[in-house]
Amino acid sequence: MQRRQTARELEEERIREERRRRFEKNVRKHAIIREINQSYQRENGHTRRELMLIAGACALILSACAFFIWQESGLSRTARRVNALQTQYAELLSENNALSGEIGKNINVEKIYRYAVDELKMSYPDKAHIMTFNHLSKNNVRQEEEIPLPVTN
């Protein structure tokens, strides 16, 4: 004797059947995707993931090359500027040496002496006005105490 199924049992069986069909459909779908990927890999030799990795590596290398070219152009601009400044420095140094020589030729020591003695009333000091100091340092002299006044006899 065949037992009659209740509505609840029928609904549960329908749900189980629907789940089984969905599961089988997903299994077939994944099998098809796997087969497509395998045939694509057989034909082209690379998977999509590998192609994306290769494309990323190419983009990285291209970016590095562009950065290198940009840095090289900046370096060459700086080198040209340094060369221009070195040339300008050499020209100014040459001009300075020429002017220093010209100034040295135009100095009249006799005229300076006459001006100092006649106009400014300068004279050489007497031996009594000359004071010498002993110090250990050869580079400079520091005044650490008051200079003594000359002793008059």
Protein Blocks (a to p, Z undefined) as FASTA:
>chain_A
ZZdddfklmmmmmmmmmmmmmmmmmmmmmmmmmmmmmmmmmmnopafklmmmmmmmmmmm
mmmmmmmmmmmmmmmmmmmmmmmmmmmmmmmmmmmmmmmmmmmmmpcfklmmmmmmmmno
pacddfklpccdddfblkbccdfbdcdddddZZ
